Amino acid sequence: MTYLLKLRALCEGCEKSEALLWCIQDHCALCKDCDEKVHVVNRISQRHERVEVLRQSVVTTLCNHCHRAPSSLYCEDKDICICELCSVHY
């Protein structure tokens, strides 16, 4: 399933600022301020892995396993695109 994304992703926290980070565990895109509010609060959320949102990508594919996160890896044996979190299953 392929989705066309806007060049500027909106933060899912405040819905006002440009999203700069994708939280793999929370499956959401956040701006810097919202990321700090969410992930500095407690030790558990501080361990969440966040990756930079790439603005160069216009077209992306959602993970064929969880259907929530953007895919970042291609599994040649299964002919599917998967996210980093789901890659442990393959």
N, C-alpha and C positions, 0 to 999 in steps of 0.2 A: 504494500500500500504506500504510494508516494504522495507527499504533500508539498505544496508550494508555500514557502514561508516568505514573509515580508523581510526585507533587508534589515529592518530594525525590529527585533523581538521585544515585546512589552513585558515588563516585570509582572509576574503572577502574584506578587505580594501587594504592591501599592497600585498596580495597574496604571502607572503614570510614567515611570522612568524606563530607560532602555535596559533590558536584561543583559547582564555581562557574564553571569555564571549559571551553570546548570548543576543542580544538586542531584547526584545519582540516586541517593537513598530516598529523597523526597519526591523525585520525578517532577521537578519544577525549575523554571528559569527565574532568576532573581537579579535585581540591581544590587550594587555594592552596599547601599544602606540597609536594604531588607535582608541581605545575606548576613550582615553583621548582627542585626536584631534577632534573627532566627538562630544563627549558628554560634553566637558568642554566649548565649543564655545559659547553657549547661554543658557538662562534659560529654554527654552522649552525642548531642548534635554537633559538637566541635569535631568529632571524629568522622563526620560525613565527608565523603569525597565530592569535591566540586571541580568542575572543569570549565574552562573559558568557552563562552558561546562564540562560535565562529561566524562572523558577519559575511565572510566571503561566500559561504554556502547559500545558494538560493533554493535549491531543491534538496530535500532530505527524505529519508525513508525511516519510518518507525520500525523499531525492533520487531522482527517476525515472531519472537518468543513471548515477550510481555505486552507488546502493542502499546507501550506507554512512553518509553524513552527513545530518543533518536538513535538509530543504529550507527555504530562506529566500526564494526568489524564484519567481514564477510566470511562465512563458513563455506568453503568450497565443497566439502564432502556432502553437506546437506543442501547446498545451493540456497542459503538464506542469509539475510542481514540481521545481525544481533547487536545489542548494546553491550557495553563492558560488563555490566552487572550480570547479565544472562550468559556471558561467555564461560562462566564456570560450569555451566550445564553441558557444554559441547567440547 
